[in-house]
Amino acid sequence: MTQAGTATQERRGFEAEVSRLLHLMVHSVYSDREIFLRELVSNASDACDKLRYEAITAPDLLSNGTELAIAITADPKAGTLTIADTGIGMDREDLIANLGTIARSGTAAFLDRLSGDKSKDLSLIGQFGVGFYSSFMVADKVRVISRKAGTDQAYQWESDGEGSYIIDEAEKAGHGTEIILHLKDDAKDFLERPWLERTLRKYSDHIAVPISLKVCGTEKEGETDKAETVNSGSALWTRPKSELSDDDYTEFYRHVAHSPEEPALVIHTKAEGVISYSALLFVPGQRPLDLFDPSRKPRVKLYVKRVFITDDTEELLPGYLRFLKGVVDSEDLALNISREMLQNNPVVARIRKAVTNKVLSEIEKRANKDKDAYEKIWEAFGPVLKEGLYEDAGRRDTLLKLSRFKSTHGDAGYLWPIISGA
């Protein structure tokens, strides 16, 4: 349903599932509302990654000299928090598709599973990945101004989260997106510099593009408001394991998985030689809602020399490992590699073989060292791992060792010990 306003303005209703989700966000009283900043900065980072990739084959998209960056501006007097990026941007159709609908399977099932138990629901929300909609946890009005790279016209999207939104033409210098949050009275603490610095470093320190922070009205006499870079920009997966803590891995997992829980297993590996790559992969702490969707594919992010390429990566991992989250970064692929070129690329095939073997090896180590922890992994992902018994003949013995089947004989009911005579 749409309703015209001015010649260019249009009021549109959210689709039913978005309205249900927004109702949950608007009336949320969750203690972990700070995830909104993680989600919005993550989206801004993705937008910069996409533009960097598109500019490889279309350099004119970055010909104006604008640096890829994210800027956070807090204005306590106005009660607004702005998250701006110089990424790919959106046109009118993108704004409607990305902010007015949820184009993914499992949405209705997700909403039906919400129970009213705040702790359980928050976990479900994290699994689903509410992204932009988390804005309404803290804001009573959200305005988005965006201009798509390569175009001259900007557009504005605005909503209070109560069933509809307004979209209109706007003015904006340069490509990218600005999200302006008009914070609720009980969310004004999110405008304080110490909280913003702490939260940005906690969730977003590894993001490759610079993140600047400016808090208006805090300048000393004779000075002007000054933006300061708050992230180190170090790609976590390229750093030695000895430099990283469990907390570093957990926060990075929450960034890539958009989920509040801790990972069940961390797999961090680096290879140099015939092929060179780094991989930082995670077995999630919980089963994603759409795990058994026939159209679900592995969504591990592929980088080449720290430049994001794609997260449509079914060539990087077999389907029975589609539950993994994380990144693979290769030194040996061309930056301009296309989605089609991935399908028959010998380097990708070698990386797939090595990464798959490493993942199964690490899962087997967990099964041997910590029976209880592995049983939780099996309960969540065993039905998918068993697909490999049929699909991957070369690794069938390895997968059999990992398989667990219900039995009235306790531990003796594990399939591999029976077969091996153990």
N, C-alpha and C positions, 0 to 999 in steps of 0.2 A: 504494500500500500504506500503510495506517495502522495504528497500534497505540495503544490507549488507555493512559493513565497514571492520573492522578487523575480525578475526575469531570469536570473541565474541560480537563485536559491531553490532548494528542494528539501522538503521534509519527508523522510522515509521511516517506515517502521522496521524495527529489528525483526529478524526471523524468530520464530517461537522459541527455539532452543537458546538463542542468544539472550532473549528476554529472561528466560529462567536463570541462566548463568549470571546475568547482570543483577538480577534480584538478590542472588546469593552474595555477590560482591558488595552491592550497595549497603546491604544490611548486615555485613560481616562484622563480627566482634572478635575476630581471631587475634591472638596475641602476636602472631608472626606476620603482621601486616607489612613489615619491612621488605618482604619478598617483592613488592611492587617495583622497587628500585632495581633490584637484580634483573627482573623480567624486562623492564624498559631499556636498561643499558645493554642487555644481551641482544634485544631486537635492534638497537642502534648499531651495535657491533656487526650484526649480520648484514645490515643495510650497507655498511661501509665495505664489508667483504664482497658483497655482490657487485658493488660498483667497481671495486678494484679488479674483479674478474672480468666484468663486461668491458672495461677499458683496455684490456689486453688486445682485444680484436677491434675495439672502437675507441681509439685514443682520444678522439674529439670530446668524449664524455667528460674528460678531466682536463680539457685544454684551457680552461679559465684559470688554472693555477691554484685552485682551491685544494687545500690539504684535507685528507680524510681525518676526521676528528669527531669527538663527542664533547659537548659542553653542557654542564649542569649549572643552572642559575637559580638560586633561592632568593626570593624577595619577601622577607617577613612582613613588610608593611602592606604589600598587596595580597599576601597570603597565597602566593603562587610558587610552584616549583616547575621549572622548565627543563626538559631533557631534549637537547637538539643534536642532530648529527648532519654530516655533509655526505651522506650515503646516497643510495640509488634513488630515493624519493618515490612518491606515488602520484598518479593522476587520479581523476575522478573515479574511473572504473576500479582502480586498485583500492581506493579508500572504501568503496562500497563492498568490494569482495573481501577485503582483509579485516575491516572493522564492523561490518554490518551482518556478516554471516560467519558460520563456522563450517568451512568446507572440509570436513573430515568425518570418517566413520566412527561410530561408537559414542557420539555425543549424547544421544538420548539415553543409552544404557548407562553412561557415566552419571547423568543427572538423576536417573531413577535410583542409583545406588546411594545417593546422598541421604544420610540417615538423620541428620540433626545433631549428631554427636560431633562437636567441634573438632576434636583431635582427629577422629577418623575421617571427617570430611576434608580437613586440611590436607591430609595425606593423599586423598583421592584427587583433590584439586591439583596438588603438585604433580601427581602422575599424569593428569590430563594436560597440564601445561596451559594455564589460562592466559599467559603472556600479557598482551595489552589490557585485557579486561580487569587485571588486578589493580589498575589505576583507580577503579571505583571502590576499592577497599578504603582509600584515603581521601578521595576527591568527590565533591558533590557536583562538579562540572569539569569536563575534560574538553579541551580544544586542540585540534591537530591541524597544523598548517604544513603542507607538503608540496614540493615541486619535483617532478620526475626529471632525472638527468636526461639531457637532450631535448627538453621541451622548454617553452617560454611561459606557460600558464601554470600558476599555482592554484591550489584548492584548499578549502577549509572545511573541516569536519568538527561538529560540536554536539555534545550530548550531556544530559544529566543522568544517564543510565536508567531512565524510567520509561522505556518502551519505544523511543524513537530518537532520531538524530537529524541534524540539519547539515546539508552539504552545499557549498557555495564556492564561487570563484574568490581568489584572494591574491594578495601581492606578496611576493617573497623574492629576495635577491639570492640567486644561486640555488643549486639543487640540494635536496635533503629534506629532513622532516623535523618539525618542532612539536613537542607535546607539552602543552601547558596545563598543569593540574591546579585547579582551584581547591585548595585543601579544606577538608572539614575542620570544624573547630577543635575536635579532639585529635587532630593529626598535625597540628602546627609545630609540634616538636621535631617533625621531619625536616624543618627548615633550618635547624641549628647546625652550624659548621662542624662541631665535633662528631655529631651523629653521622652526618653526610660523609665526612672523611673516613670515619671508621667503617661504615657500611660499604662504601665504594672500594676500599682496600680489601675488605673481607671477601666480597663477591667478585670483584672485577679487576683486581690488580694485574692479572695475566693478559688482559685484552690488549691486542697488538696496537690498536690506534690510541693516541693520547686522549685521556679524559681530563678535562679541566673543570674546576669548581670555582664558582664565584658566589659570594653571599653579599647581597646588596645592603648598604647601610651600615657596614662594619668597618669602613675605612676610617683612618685617623684623620685629624684635621690637616688639611692641605694635601691629602692624598685622594686618589680615585679608587673605585672598586677595582680589584685586581683578581684576575683568574689565575689559579695555580694548578699545575698538573698533579694529579693524585695517584696515578697508577704507574707501575714500573714498566709495563708493556712487555714483560718477559713471557714468551710462550712456554708454558709449564712443561710440555712434553719434550722440549729440547734440553731441559736442565737435567743434571745427574740426579739419580734417585737419592744419593747421599745428602743432597741439599734440600730435599723435600720432606715435609712432615705429613702425618696422617691428616691433619687439618687442611693442609694444602690440597691434598688429593680430594678430600671430601668437598671442599668448596668448589673445586673445579668440576667435580662430578655434578654438583647441584646446578652449576652454570650450564653444562652441556645437556643435562637430563631434564632441566626445569623441574626438579623434584626436591622436596625438603629432606628426604631420608638419606641415610648413609649408604654407600655402595656395599654390596655383599662381597665383592672381590675386586681388587685393583690389579691390572696387568700393564706394567710399564716396561717397554723393551725398546732397544735401539740396535740397529744392524748397520755395519759398515763393511764394504767389500764389493762383491759382484753387484749387489744392490744395496743402496743406503736408504734407510727410512727410520722414523721414530713412530712408535705407537703408544698411545695411552688410552686403554680401554677399561670399561667397568661392567661388571655384572650387577644389574640394579638390585636394590634392596627389596623391591616389590615387583610383581608382574604387571606390565602395562596393560591397560584395559583392552587394547586392540591387538594383543599378541596373536590371537588365532584368526584374525582377519586375513582372508586369502590374499588380499592385495597388499598386505604389509610387507615391506622390504627392509633390509638392513639400512639404518640411517646414520651410520658412522660418518663423520665429516672427513673429507679428503682435502688435504692441503698439499701444495707443491712449493717448497722453499718458503713455508709459512704464509703462503697466499692461499686463501680459501678457494676451492674449485667447485665442489658440489657435496651435498649430503644424500644424493641419490646414488648409493654405492653398492648395489647388489653384486657388482663384479669383485668387490674387495673381500667379501665374506660369504660363505654359504648361507642359504636360507635358514638353516637350523640354528644359526647364531644371530638371528635377526634381533634378539633382545639386547644385544650389546650396545652400549653408548660410548662415545669417545671420539678420538681423532687418530688419523694416520697421516703422516707428513713424509713425502718422498722428495729426495734430492735428484732423482733420476728421470722424472717425468717432465714433459714440456709444459710451460705455464699456460700455453694456449690449447691444451688438450681438451677435446670436446667430450660430451657425454657418449657419443657414438664411438669415438676413438678408444674409450676405456674398454669397450666390449671385447676387442681382440688384441689388446696390448700385451706383449710378452712380459714387460716389467710389472704390470698390474697382476698378471697371472703368478709371477714369482712372489710378489708381495702377499698375494692372497694365500698361497701355499704356506709361506713362512709364518704369517700372522695366525692362520687357522691352527697350525701345529702348536704354536706358542700358547694360544688360548686354551686349547684342549689339554696341553701339558700342565698349565697352571691350575685349571679346574681339577685335574686328576690329583695334583699335589694337595689341593684343599680337601678333596675327598679322602685322601690317605691320612692327612694330619689332623683334621677336625671333622669327625663324623657328623656331629650335630649341626655345624654350620653348613656342611655340604647337603645334608638332608633338606635344609631350608631352601637352598638353591635348587635342588631337585624338585621339591614340591612346587616351586614357582615356574621352573623352566624345563623340567624333565620331559613333559609331553612334546616340546619342540625339539629338544636334543634327540629324542627317539626318531624324529624324522630322518636324521642322518644315517640311521641303520639301513634305511632303504635307499637314500639318495647318494651316500658317499661310501661306496664299497671299499675304497682304499683305507678308510679310517674306521671301518666297522669294528675291528677288535678294540680299538681305543674307546669307541663310544659304548661298546658292550661293558667295558670296565667301569664306565660312569653310570650305567643304567641301574636303576633300582625298581623292583616290582613288589607290590604288596603280597604278603605271605602270612600264613598262620604260624610260621616257624621263626619269626623274629629275624635276627641278623642272617641266619642261614638261608633266608629267602632271597638274598641278593643274587641276581642272575650270574654275575661273573664268578663269585666264589664257587658256585655249584659247577659251572662249566670247567673251571680250572682245577677242580678237585681240592680246593683249599678248605 
